Amino acid sequence: MKFTDNKQLKEYLFSLCRTSLKEFNAKIIAAKKPMIGVSIPDLKALAKSAAKENPQAFFSVLTDDTFEEIMLFGLAIGYADIDYGDKLCLIREYLAKADNWAHIDCALSSYKFIKKHKDAFLREIAGFLTSQDCFTVRFGVVGLLDYYIDEEHLDYIFEVSDKLDCSEYYVSTAVAWLLATCLAKFADRTLAYLKRTETDDKTYNRTVRKAAESYRVDAFVKELLKKTVRK
């Protein structure tokens, strides 16, 4: 799908607008930029089509005017057939634009290229985790969640979770989501970690809550965790 300029792109986005979705998303996402009301599946389909056809042209017609255009920028990084180094440059540019959890979580879901560059990208994640921007830190945490929950990286995840400043809500909830997913995949090792973790009480209790809500966490594990909720 080709767009000759931003006006044409915006006309297409407004043709996909759903008022009810716009109102719902405004409540749960709290984006700083105006929302048009386009669904994430529609944005993913558009980014995939346009970025694969001519990524440079697509990036050039996007502005930072709307939530959807920023999201398209982030999604297109994953779909574009460009060098790994170029993707990293675009990711840094994207993180300067992203202003909400959805920009982080949804964009990362399209970054399958990370699987081919796990060692190199883990070094990038280490840098993101030291940022003063909570959404950049969240990007690092959700990157671990999406691509690094395995035997090799589990101890690193625990180390990161203990060291991170989780005072920001969007960092704390991401860490809780990460640890709850670790529980689902590596219950014994994660339970042993949670017994000694130095993470703050809110993040710990959010982890317990996330685990309780997950259909992938064993019922016995959920019962054990309920008894450990911090007051």
Number of C-alpha atoms within 10 A of each C-alpha: 12 15 16 11 13 15 12 12 17 19 10 12 18 12 12 15 15 13 13 10 15 16 13 11 18 16 10 10 14 14 18 12 16 14 20 23 22 20 15 16 9 12 19 21 14 18 28 21 18 22 26 19 16 14 20 13 15 25 20 13 17 21 15 14 11 16 24 24 24 22 24 25 27 28 28 29 29 23 22 22 16 14 8 15 9 11 19 14 11 17 18 12 13 21 19 12 16 24 21 18 21 19 25 24 18 15 25 22 15 18 20 13 15 19 12 10 11 13 10 10 18 18 10 13 18 14 13 22 22 14 13 9 15 23 25 25 27 26 24 25 29 22 23 21 20 17 17 19 20 14 10 9 14 18 15 13 20 20 14 16 22 18 12 18 16 22 12 13 13 15 26 25 20 24 29 24 23 23 30 27 22 23 24 17 17 17 16 13 15 20 17 10 16 20 10 9 16 14 19 16 13 18 22 23 19 20 26 27 18 19 26 19 12 16 9 13 20 15 13 8 17 18 12 12 19 14 9 13 15 11 6
